[in-house]
């Protein structure tokens, strides 16, 4: 079973993501911010980190850079989720090492398709 870590500071959004992905039988874990997400990524080695970009403290871009910069974690897939959907925002996400960048609002089918492309 593939492990996914959901890094999102807003509980209601975390829950919507969780409900969407539960139907696919992934093993789901939560983190409340970037620092928590990095710590949990180091501990549990998920197949995929789904992270919001805008969070207090360590944002999703920095989290992605930290994951991709760690030799032990760099194979971890990272999908960034953001309300910022301009081309420059997407480019910043990809430059940080993200495997995909999904702009909010997105539908459940978009989220599922992005996750499946990332980890199957």
N, CA, C and O atoms as a DFTB+ gen file, in Angstrom:
480 C
 N C O
     1  1       0.850      -1.177       0.000
     2  2       0.000       0.000       0.000
     3  2       0.894       1.238       0.000
     4  3       1.821       1.343       0.803
     5  1       0.610       2.166      -0.901
     6  2       1.398       3.398      -1.027
     7  2       1.061       4.363       0.108
     8  3      -0.101       4.538       0.475
     9  1       2.116       4.986       0.657
    10  2       1.946       5.941       1.757
    11  2       1.967       7.367       1.215
    12  3       2.831       7.744       0.423
    13  1       0.992       8.141       1.667
    14  2       0.903       9.549       1.293
    15  2       0.855      10.396       2.553
    16  3       0.088      10.118       3.475
    17  1       1.682      11.431       2.581
    18  2       1.668      12.406       3.664
    19  2       1.005      13.674       3.148
    20  3       1.462      14.262       2.168
    21  1      -0.063      14.095       3.800
    22  2      -0.791      15.312       3.448
    23  2      -0.311      16.425       4.374
    24  3      -0.520      16.364       5.586
    25  1       0.330      17.440       3.802
    26  2       0.862      18.560       4.585
    27  2       0.012      19.782       4.267
    28  3       0.130      20.381       3.198
    29  1      -0.839      20.137       5.208
    30  2      -1.807      21.228       4.999
    31  2      -2.141      21.818       6.351
    32  3      -2.487      21.091       7.282
    33  1      -2.040      23.151       6.468
    34  2      -2.296      23.796       7.752
    35  2      -3.785      23.981       8.042
    36  3      -4.153      24.222       9.192
    37  1      -4.636      23.876       7.046
    38  2      -6.072      24.039       7.263
    39  2      -6.740      22.662       7.375
    40  3      -6.748      21.871       6.431
    41  1      -7.290      22.411       8.544
    42  2      -7.859      21.097       8.837
    43  2      -8.959      20.692       7.857
    44  3      -9.025      19.530       7.457
    45  1      -9.825      21.631       7.465
    46  2     -10.922      21.285       6.563
    47  2     -10.407      20.855       5.197
    48  3     -10.959      19.937       4.591
    49  1      -9.374      21.497       4.711
    50  2      -8.804      21.097       3.419
    51  2      -8.110      19.748       3.536
    52  3      -8.226      18.910       2.641
    53  1      -7.387      19.532       4.639
    54  2      -6.755      18.224       4.877
    55  2      -7.803      17.119       4.836
    56  3      -7.577      16.058       4.255
    57  1      -8.946      17.376       5.455
    58  2     -10.010      16.364       5.519
    59  2     -10.596      16.082       4.131
    60  3     -10.870      14.927       3.804
    61  1     -10.788      17.105       3.325
    62  2     -11.299      16.902       1.956
    63  2     -10.315      16.054       1.149
    64  3     -10.722      15.137       0.436
    65  1      -9.042      16.354       1.260
    66  2      -8.023      15.564       0.553
    67  2      -8.064      14.124       1.039
    68  3      -8.037      13.191       0.237
    69  1      -8.130      13.947       2.347
    70  2      -8.173      12.603       2.938
    71  2      -9.373      11.815       2.416
    72  3      -9.228      10.663       2.009
    73  1     -10.538      12.421       2.425
    74  2     -11.757      11.745       1.957
    75  2     -11.608      11.345       0.489
    76  3     -12.002      10.245       0.101
    77  1     -11.049      12.223      -0.314
    78  2     -10.857      11.928      -1.736
    79  2      -9.933      10.737      -1.934
    80  3     -10.204       9.875      -2.771
    81  1      -8.849      10.679      -1.175
    82  2      -7.849       9.633      -1.381
    83  2      -8.171       8.321      -0.685
    84  3      -7.655       7.273      -1.072
    85  1      -9.020       8.367       0.340
    86  2      -9.373       7.133       1.061
    87  2     -10.028       6.118       0.137
    88  3      -9.877       4.913       0.340
    89  1     -10.741       6.578      -0.858
    90  2     -11.412       5.669      -1.781
    91  2     -10.436       4.810      -2.564
    92  3     -10.801       3.744      -3.060
    93  1      -9.200       5.269      -2.676
    94  2      -8.179       4.550      -3.440
    95  2      -7.314       3.632      -2.574
    96  3      -6.381       3.004      -3.073
    97  1      -7.620       3.555      -1.299
    98  2      -6.923       2.645      -0.378
    99  2      -5.445       2.974      -0.177
   100  3      -4.627       2.073       0.013
   101  1      -5.103       4.261      -0.217
   102  2      -3.750       4.669       0.141
   103  2      -3.639       4.715       1.660
   104  3      -4.639       4.897       2.354
   105  1      -2.428       4.550       2.174
   106  2      -2.166       4.738       3.599
   107  2      -1.898       6.224       3.793
   108  3      -0.897       6.744       3.302
   109  1      -2.788       6.909       4.507
   110  2      -2.732       8.358       4.615
   111  2      -2.257       8.823       5.982
   112  3      -2.631       8.266       7.015
   113  1      -1.420       9.862       5.962
   114  2      -0.906      10.482       7.179
   115  2      -1.013      11.989       7.010
   116  3      -1.036      12.489       5.886
   117  1      -1.079      12.712       8.117
   118  2      -1.239      14.161       8.091
   119  2      -0.073      14.855       8.771
   120  3       0.564      14.321       9.678
   121  1       0.183      16.078       8.291
   122  2       1.116      16.989       8.949
   123  2       0.487      18.380       8.889
   124  3      -0.173      18.729       7.910
   125  1       0.695      19.165       9.937
   126  2      -0.008      20.449      10.055
   127  2       0.769      21.640       9.508
   128  3       0.204      22.726       9.379
   129  1       2.053      21.467       9.183
   130  2       2.841      22.547       8.589
   131  2       4.105      21.941       7.984
   132  3       4.327      20.733       8.061
   133  1       4.929      22.801       7.379
   134  2       6.117      22.315       6.697
   135  2       7.118      21.622       7.599
   136  3       7.672      20.587       7.229
   137  1       7.358      22.177       8.780
   138  2       8.317      21.560       9.706
   139  2       7.827      20.179      10.150
   140  3       8.603      19.225      10.198
   141  1       6.549      20.082      10.469
   142  2       5.948      18.793      10.837
   143  2       6.027      17.833       9.655
   144  3       6.304      16.646       9.828
   145  1       5.782      18.351       8.461
   146  2       5.846      17.526       7.258
   147  2       7.238      16.985       6.998
   148  3       7.388      15.821       6.626
   149  1       8.259      17.810       7.187
   150  2       9.632      17.352       6.985
   151  2       9.994      16.282       8.003
   152  3      10.576      15.256       7.651
   153  1       9.651      16.521       9.262
   154  2       9.942      15.541      10.313
   155  2       9.262      14.203      10.008
   156  3       9.885      13.147      10.125
   157  1       7.997      14.250       9.621
   158  2       7.276      13.010       9.330
   159  2       7.787      12.340       8.062
   160  3       7.792      11.112       7.975
   161  1       8.214      13.120       7.085
   162  2       8.796      12.534       5.871
   163  2      10.076      11.791       6.218
   164  3      10.308      10.687       5.726
   165  1      10.903      12.388       7.060
   166  2      12.152      11.745       7.475
   167  2      11.876      10.461       8.249
   168  3      12.608       9.483       8.103
   169  1      10.834      10.452       9.066
   170  2      10.513       9.294       9.900
   171  2       9.844       8.168       9.113
   172  3      10.231       7.007       9.242
   173  1       8.852       8.503       8.307
   174  2       8.015       7.461       7.705
   175  2       8.320       7.152       6.254
   176  3       7.861       6.132       5.739
   177  1       9.076       7.994       5.583
   178  2       9.453       7.778       4.180
   179  2       8.239       7.488       3.291
   180  3       8.123       6.388       2.750
   181  1       7.340       8.457       3.137
   182  2       6.157       8.229       2.306
   183  2       6.535       8.130       0.826
   184  3       7.606       8.578       0.417
   185  1       5.653       7.545       0.043
   186  2       5.849       7.492      -1.401
   187  2       5.578       8.858      -2.021
   188  3       6.177       9.225      -3.032
   189  1       4.655       9.612      -1.393
   190  2       4.241      10.906      -1.921
   191  2       3.967      11.886      -0.785
   192  3       3.368      11.532       0.230
   193  1       4.415      13.116      -0.976
   194  2       4.055      14.218      -0.084
   195  2       3.179      15.163      -0.890
   196  3       3.600      15.698      -1.916
   197  1       1.956      15.361      -0.416
   198  2       1.029      16.342      -0.987
   199  2       1.087      17.542      -0.068
   200  3       0.677      17.455       1.089
   201  1       1.591      18.667      -0.564
   202  2       1.791      19.808       0.327
   203  2       1.183      21.084      -0.214
   204  3       1.317      21.409      -1.394
   205  1       0.510      21.803       0.676
   206  2       0.084      23.155       0.381
   207  2       1.348      23.997       0.226
   208  3       2.382      23.689       0.819
   209  1       1.261      25.052      -0.568
   210  2       2.410      25.934      -0.726
   211  2       2.426      26.980       0.378
   212  3       3.459      27.192       1.014
   213  1       1.304      27.631       0.612
   214  2       1.267      28.727       1.575
   215  2       0.889      28.225       2.966
   216  3      -0.269      27.911       3.244
   217  1       1.903      28.161       3.832
   218  2       1.714      27.736       5.221
   219  2       2.600      28.605       6.094
   220  3       3.629      29.101       5.636
   221  1       2.211      28.794       7.350
   222  2       3.075      29.561       8.259
   223  2       4.372      28.791       8.539
   224  3       4.404      27.562       8.478
   225  1       5.413      29.523       8.840
   226  2       6.700      28.878       9.098
   227  2       7.289      28.395       7.782
   228  3       7.414      29.167       6.831
   229  1       7.647      27.131       7.726
   230  2       8.199      26.551       6.505
   231  2       7.078      26.336       5.496
   232  3       6.149      25.570       5.754
   233  1       7.160      27.008       4.348
   234  2       6.130      26.833       3.330
   235  2       6.399      25.583       2.496
   236  3       7.410      24.903       2.675
   237  1       5.489      25.302       1.599
   238  2       5.598      24.098       0.780
   239  2       6.789      24.104      -0.158
   240  3       7.360      23.050      -0.438
   241  1       7.175      25.278      -0.651
   242  2       8.348      25.351      -1.528
   243  2       9.610      24.946      -0.767
   244  3      10.424      24.171      -1.271
   245  1       9.766      25.471       0.441
   246  2      10.935      25.121       1.251
   247  2      10.893      23.650       1.656
   248  3      11.923      22.975       1.660
   249  1       9.715      23.157       1.993
   250  2       9.579      21.732       2.322
   251  2      10.036      20.880       1.148
   252  3      10.785      19.919       1.328
   253  1       9.595      21.222      -0.033
   254  2       9.985      20.484      -1.235
   255  2      11.500      20.529      -1.436
   256  3      12.116      19.501      -1.715
   257  1      12.100      21.702      -1.298
   258  2      13.555      21.835      -1.439
   259  2      14.288      20.964      -0.428
   260  3      15.288      20.325      -0.755
   261  1      13.779      20.945       0.812
   262  2      14.418      20.139       1.862
   263  2      14.333      18.641       1.534
   264  3      15.303      17.902       1.702
   265  1      13.172      18.212       1.071
   266  2      12.992      16.795       0.726
   267  2      13.889      16.416      -0.448
   268  3      14.615      15.423      -0.390
   269  1      13.835      17.201      -1.497
   270  2      14.599      16.876      -2.710
   271  2      16.101      17.063      -2.512
   272  3      16.896      16.481      -3.250
   273  1      16.500      17.870      -1.525
   274  2      17.915      18.080      -1.239
   275  2      18.524      17.045      -0.316
   276  3      19.741      17.028      -0.130
   277  1      17.714      16.187       0.261
   278  2      18.187      15.147       1.177
   279  2      18.386      13.856       0.390
   280  3      17.418      13.309      -0.139
   281  1      19.623      13.356       0.299
   282  2      19.868      12.140      -0.485
   283  2      18.983      10.956      -0.083
   284  3      18.647      10.119      -0.921
   285  1      18.610      10.887       1.185
   286  2      17.784       9.768       1.652
   287  2      16.318       9.926       1.241
   288  3      15.563       8.954       1.242
   289  1      15.918      11.152       0.889
   290  2      14.504      11.419       0.590
   291  2      14.246      11.842      -0.849
   292  3      13.088      11.910      -1.263
   293  1      15.270      12.122      -1.608
   294  2      15.067      12.783      -2.906
   295  2      14.203      12.009      -3.890
   296  3      13.694      12.599      -4.843
   297  1      14.023      10.723      -3.693
   298  2      13.137       9.943      -4.576
   299  2      11.667      10.071      -4.180
   300  3      10.782       9.614      -4.904
   301  1      11.414      10.684      -3.044
   302  2      10.045      10.917      -2.604
   303  2       9.374      11.867      -3.587
   304  3       9.913      12.930      -3.897
   305  1       8.217      11.490      -4.069
   306  2       7.471      12.356      -4.977
   307  2       6.813      13.470      -4.164
   308  3       6.332      13.243      -3.055
   309  1       6.800      14.674      -4.731
   310  2       6.184      15.819      -4.071
   311  2       5.225      16.485      -5.050
   312  3       5.607      16.834      -6.167
   313  1       3.982      16.657      -4.623
   314  2       2.985      17.399      -5.386
   315  2       2.609      18.611      -4.552
   316  3       2.179      18.481      -3.406
   317  1       2.773      19.788      -5.136
   318  2       2.416      21.029      -4.455
   319  2       1.005      21.436      -4.849
   320  3       0.612      21.346      -6.012
   321  1       0.251      21.887      -3.849
   322  2      -1.127      22.338      -4.030
   323  2      -1.176      23.812      -3.642
   324  3      -0.738      24.185      -2.553
   325  1      -1.709      24.653      -4.534
   326  2      -1.675      26.082      -4.218
   327  2      -2.814      26.850      -4.850
   328  3      -3.293      26.514      -5.933
   329  1      -3.235      27.883      -4.154
   330  2      -4.205      28.825      -4.710
   331  2      -3.526      29.733      -5.726
   332  3      -4.200      30.402      -6.508
   333  1      -2.221      29.759      -5.720
   334  2      -1.461      30.547      -6.686
   335  2      -1.246      29.709      -7.946
   336  3      -0.525      28.712      -7.924
   337  1      -1.874      30.121      -9.030
   338  2      -1.820      29.314     -10.242
   339  2      -1.218      30.009     -11.446
   340  3      -1.367      29.539     -12.574
   341  1      -0.542      31.118     -11.220
   342  2       0.098      31.826     -12.334
   343  2       1.310      31.032     -12.824
   344  3       1.886      30.256     -12.062
   345  1       1.700      31.217     -14.081
   346  2       2.874      30.498     -14.601
   347  2       4.120      30.668     -13.741
   348  3       4.872      29.710     -13.565
   349  1       4.358      31.857     -13.204
   350  2       5.543      32.075     -12.355
   351  2       5.458      31.251     -11.066
   352  3       6.475      30.772     -10.564
   353  1       4.242      31.088     -10.535
   354  2       4.064      30.285      -9.325
   355  2       4.356      28.813      -9.615
   356  3       5.047      28.138      -8.851
   357  1       3.817      28.335     -10.732
   358  2       4.082      26.950     -11.138
   359  2       5.577      26.726     -11.335
   360  3       6.126      25.716     -10.896
   361  1       6.228      27.677     -11.998
   362  2       7.662      27.558     -12.250
   363  2       8.447      27.526     -10.943
   364  3       9.417      26.778     -10.824
   365  1       8.040      28.324      -9.966
   366  2       8.706      28.308      -8.660
   367  2       8.573      26.930      -8.015
   368  3       9.522      26.434      -7.407
   369  1       7.400      26.314      -8.146
   370  2       7.192      24.979      -7.590
   371  2       8.053      23.935      -8.268
   372  3       8.671      23.103      -7.603
   373  1       8.096      23.976      -9.582
   374  2       8.913      23.010     -10.324
   375  2      10.396      23.252     -10.045
   376  3      11.171      22.303      -9.925
   377  1      10.785      24.513      -9.943
   378  2      12.183      24.841      -9.619
   379  2      12.572      24.345      -8.230
   380  3      13.731      24.012      -7.985
   381  1      11.601      24.298      -7.324
   382  2      11.863      23.783      -5.975
   383  2      12.019      22.263      -5.979
   384  3      12.448      21.677      -4.985
   385  1      11.666      21.622      -7.109
   386  2      11.818      20.176      -7.219
   387  2      10.519      19.404      -7.253
   388  3      10.538      18.173      -7.279
   389  1       9.385      20.094      -7.253
   390  2       8.093      19.407      -7.237
   391  2       7.920      18.540      -8.482
   392  3       8.338      18.905      -9.580
   393  1       7.301      17.397      -8.282
   394  2       6.999      16.492      -9.391
   395  2       5.729      16.921     -10.119
   396  3       5.519      16.567     -11.279
   397  1       4.886      17.686      -9.431
   398  2       3.672      18.236     -10.034
   399  2       3.210      19.415      -9.201
   400  3       3.585      19.559      -8.038
   401  1       2.383      20.261      -9.818
   402  2       1.871      21.467      -9.169
   403  2       0.406      21.564      -9.566
   404  3       0.081      21.683     -10.747
   405  1      -0.471      21.511      -8.579
   406  2      -1.910      21.529      -8.836
   407  2      -2.494      22.789      -8.223
   408  3      -2.349      23.035      -7.025
   409  1      -3.160      23.588      -9.057
   410  2      -3.736      24.856      -8.602
   411  2      -5.131      24.657      -8.032
   412  3      -5.947      23.916      -8.582
   413  1      -5.391      25.341      -6.908
   414  2      -6.714      25.339      -6.294
   415  2      -7.568      26.378      -7.001
   416  3      -7.020      27.393      -7.432
   417  1      -8.833      26.199      -7.145
   418  2      -9.557      25.001      -6.743
   419  2      -9.394      23.902      -7.786
   420  3      -9.372      24.163      -8.989
   421  1      -9.283      22.708      -7.317
   422  2      -9.193      21.543      -8.191
   423  2     -10.270      20.578      -7.746
   424  3     -10.697      20.602      -6.592
   425  1     -10.702      19.743      -8.644
   426  2     -11.722      18.758      -8.314
   427  2     -11.097      17.461      -7.838
   428  3      -9.896      17.250      -8.005
   429  1     -11.907      16.587      -7.244
   430  2     -11.388      15.310      -6.760
   431  2     -10.755      14.469      -7.868
   432  3      -9.752      13.794      -7.638
   433  1     -11.329      14.508      -9.052
   434  2     -10.768      13.724     -10.157
   435  2      -9.400      14.255     -10.572
   436  3      -8.518      13.475     -10.930
   437  1      -9.215      15.586     -10.526
   438  2      -7.908      16.175     -10.828
   439  2      -6.870      15.721      -9.796
   440  3      -5.747      15.363     -10.149
   441  1      -7.260      15.742      -8.530
   442  2      -6.350      15.320      -7.468
   443  2      -5.982      13.849      -7.631
   444  3      -4.807      13.489      -7.559
   445  1      -6.974      13.009      -7.849
   446  2      -6.709      11.578      -8.019
   447  2      -5.810      11.308      -9.221
   448  3      -4.885      10.501      -9.129
   449  1      -6.066      11.966     -10.336
   450  2      -5.253      11.772     -11.529
   451  2      -3.803      12.202     -11.281
   452  3      -2.871      11.534     -11.730
   453  1      -3.618      13.304     -10.576
   454  2      -2.270      13.796     -10.282
   455  2      -1.527      12.821      -9.372
   456  3      -0.350      12.535      -9.594
   457  1      -2.210      12.313      -8.351
   458  2      -1.606      11.336      -7.447
   459  2      -1.251      10.066      -8.191
   460  3      -0.156       9.532      -8.014
   461  1      -2.146       9.577      -9.011
   462  2      -1.884       8.343      -9.766
   463  2      -0.719       8.519     -10.727
   464  3       0.085       7.603     -10.896
   465  1      -0.617       9.686     -11.360
   466  2       0.544       9.937     -12.246
   467  2       1.840       9.929     -11.445
   468  3       2.874       9.465     -11.925
   469  1       1.777      10.444     -10.231
   470  2       2.986      10.551      -9.406
   471  2       3.438       9.200      -8.850
   472  3       4.626       8.877      -8.881
   473  1       2.483       8.410      -8.340
   474  2       2.891       7.154      -7.668
   475  2       2.132       5.915      -8.090
   476  3       2.410       4.824      -7.590
   477  1       1.198       6.052      -8.982
   478  2       0.455       4.890      -9.456
   479  2      -0.687       4.473      -8.596
   480  3      -1.376       3.503      -8.912
